[in-house]
Amino acid sequence: MASETRVPSQAAPAADLPKCSDVGDPNGGNAFAGRSFGVPASVVTLGADWTTYTAILTNASAKEMKSFELSGKALSYVYNEGERDLSPYSDLQYWGTTQHAWNTLKDANGKARTIPIPKTLKLRESVHVKLRFRVHKDLPMDHAYDAFTGITGSFVSRHNGTDCTVNGDADGSFSPPRGLRPAGRAAAETARQWQFSKTSAVVKTFTLTTPEVFVFHRQ
């Protein structure tokens, strides 16, 4: 049976739905094109210093994205027993263009918050978000961290009669060989090598649709 393109008017919360790729949708993992850039090739120290960057997520699917949501993240992979996730030791904020201020993406309990955006992302449109992150100086130093930060977009779709979600990321990663180093260490020990996802999208024009993000239109 072919995939349905409509979105039910009373869909369940996205967090309670399965991923479309898990229910047989062959396009469930290819709906977004993501990239991040603007992080300088400089030292990232622990504590008060922020690193600012930009993330872009593009609708690369064949349809409009309904119930579209955007969230941020700063965390790390955990490969072995005893390793820690970097997330509890990090802060992440996005720039609000109306208030001209940074807004936190974690509440008092550490739970991630979403970034205010339009609920529909049209074909070939992109969201463009300025963010910054920092890592706490009390990060445990007993192992290295394969860490990354960026944004995740998601929308509610439908495949073979099942409501499901499609997710996509725009991340930048940092993976120092001996873990993150505290402020005051030699710059050579704290240099970061960032790896960015790439897309062939060419942005020609844009319109401001909300106070928080730009939506770009490819031509």
N, C-alpha and C positions, 0 to 999 in steps of 0.2 A: 504494500500500500504506500502511496506517495506521502511525503511529509505534508502536514497542514501548515499553512502560513498564518492563520489567524491566532489571536491570543484570547482566551476566555475572559469574559468581563468580570468574573468573580474568581480569579485564580487564587490558589493558596499562597501564603507568604513564600517568597523565593527561597528562604533558608530551609523550608520544609520540603522542597521539591527535589527530585533526583536530577543529576546532570543529564542533559540530552545525549551526550556521548555514551552514557551508561544504559540508555534505553534504545540504542540502535540507530541513532541519528548520525549518518556519516559526515554531516557538516557541523556537528556539535562542537568541534574543536578548532574550526577554521573561520569563525565569524569575525574575529577582530584582528587588526594589525596594530602592534604596539611598538613604541620606541621611547627611549628616554635620553636626554642630553643636557649639557650645560654644567655638569659636575666638573670642577677644575681638577687637573692632575696635581693635587696638592695633598698635604698631610691632613689626615683626619685624626684629631686628638679626642681623648675622653674628657667628659665634663661639660663645660659651658659652650664650646664652639659648635656652631651649626654648619652644615653643608647644604647648600641650596641647589636645586636641580629642577628640570622641567620634564613632564611625562605627557605623552600624546597617545590616545587610543582612538583608532579609526574603525568605523563600521565597514568591514570588508565583505559582508554577507550579501545575499541577493534580496534582502527585504529590510523594512524598517524594524528597529528594535523597540519593542514595547516594554513597559515596566522597567525601564533602564535605571540601573543604580551604579554608583561609583564609590569605591572605598580605597583607603590607603593602607600601606603596610611597611614595616621595617622589622625584619626577623631573619632567622638563619635556619639552615637545614640541620637536623640532628641525625647523625648516622650511627652512633654507638651509644651503648648504655653509659650513663654518667655524664654525657654531654648536655649542654644547656642551650635553650633557644635564646637568641639575643633580644627577642621582643620585649620582655619585661624590663630590660635595661636600656630601652631606647625611647625617644620622643619623636613624634612626627606631626608636622603642621602643614596646612595649605594656606595660600595667600588669598584673602578676600578682597576683591578689587573695589567693592563699594565702601567697606569700612577702612580700607587701606591698613589692614592689620592681619597678623597671623592667627589662624584658628587651629586649635588642637584637634587631632583625630583620635584621641583616646579620652574616655571619661575618667572619673575618679577611681574606678575599679579596673582600669586598664582595658576596657572593652572598646573595640574599634567603632568609630562613628563613620557615617557616610558623608560624602561631599555633595552639597546641594547642586543638582543639575536638572535639565529638562528630563521628563519621563519618557520621551521618545527621541531616539537617535536615528535620523534618516540615512538612506543609502549614501555611502561615501562621505558622510560627515564625521568630524573628529572632535573630541574633547581635549582641551589643552589646559594643563594644571601646573601651577608653580608650587613646589613643595620644599620643605627643608627637614632635616633630621639631625639628631645627635645621639651619641651613645654615652651612657652614664659612666662615671669614673669608677663605680663599684662593680663593673663587669668582671666576673671571675676570669682569671687569666690562666687557668690550668689546661686549656686546650684551644686550638685554633677555631675560627668561626667562618663558615661558608655563608656569608650574609648577603642580603639583598633588600632593596627598598623600591617602592613604586606604587602603582595603582592597579586595581582590579575592577573591570567593568562586567556587569552581568545583566541579562534580560530574560524575561519569561517567554518561552516558546511552547510549541506543541508538536509532538511526533507520534503518529499512529494512535491518536486518541489519548495520549498521556501528556499532562502538563509537566514541563521540565525547564531547567535553566541552562543557559550558555554563558560561559565565563571567558574572559580574556585579560591578559596582563601587559603592562608596560613597565619593565623593571630595569634597574641597574644593580649590578652585583659587585661586591668587594670581598676578596678572599685572601687576606694576608697569611703568609706561610706559618707564622708563629703566633697568630691571634692579634687582636688589637692592642696597641701600645698606649700607655698613659701619657699625658702631656709632660713635656720635659725631656723625653727620650730623643735620640738623634732622628732627624728627618728621614734618613735612609731606612730606618727601622719601621717607619710608619707610612711609607708611601703606599698609595692605593692604585690598583690597576682595575679600572671599571670596564665592564663588558656590556654593551648595549644591544638590544634587539633592533633589527633594521627592517624597514619597509620601503617599498618602491613608490609610495604615495607622494605626489607632488601637490603641495598646498598652494592654491592661487589666491583665494579670497576668503574672508571670514566675516562673521557677524557676531555681535555680542548678544547672547540670549538670556543669560542670568547674571547676577552680580558676581558669581564666583568663578565661572569658567567661560572660555571662548568655544564656540562651535565653528569648525572650519569646513569649507566646502571644496572638494576637489573638482577640478575642471578637466 
